[in-house]
């Protein structure tokens, strides 16, 4: 009864209705932490949630974990801050403004100050509209940057546009390729419905800085860690397996699909039936001007 009611270990004290170890479901991501961590910042939203006496008023998921309807990936930084009131972000962190919004929601004013825009240029590529792609820099970097800016403004002026006034002027152009391997089974004479297997992994190819900007914490860099932002890689993959989710993130970042291709082969036939197992590899190419 204590586990079901507390979503964790047994109650450490009579006056505290919460267990010492608490399981959280934040936007579908599961976190396990201690109760003192969640109440370490008085006045914060988590402090208000986990100091109240009525435990049953808090939302739970189907497994009894306390549920918070926020960004599950960004919550890791919120929880890190709650542990020692310090902020440590990865190099070239692309979602600083979103994390600041999460800090405001969880009522952490000191963290909001740490994430103020005046500090973001030191921690995230792409948030400084005047920053050029490091790959294009040379010993005459200032001259090159000036000439590039002038060249970019000329087409808009010739067409009667308003170059430099749009909200996307600081974003780099480039390609990102999404690839995945899949398999499916076709029944006898292809009359039955195809049975598709779950996509095992979505690969990401392109410039490191662009991939981190678009996918943020959902990008798994374990196969190619510490890749410089101006370099290209084909070894990143995503932490989720929904193609539509990847497409949404690319569309939100201003990318458009320009090409796609797919190949399929019949790997083998089932010994007991006429079902055939097909494997395929598909790539989608996205571009941002």
Secondary structure, DSSP 8 states (H G I E B T S, - for coil): -HHHHHTBS-BS-SS--SBSEEEEEETTEEEEEEHHHHTSSTTSHHHHHTT-S-GGGS-B-TTS-EEE-S-TTTHHHHHHHHHHS-----TT-S-HHHHHHHHHHTT-HHHHHHT-HHHHTTT-TTSSTT---GGG--TTHHHHHHHHHHHHHHHHHHTT--TT-STTTT---EEEEEEEEEEEEE-GGG-S--EE-----EEEEEEHHHHHHHHGGGEE-TTSTT--TTSEEEEEEESS--HHHHHHHHHHTT-EEEEEEEEEEEEEE-SSSS-EEEEEEEEEEEEE-
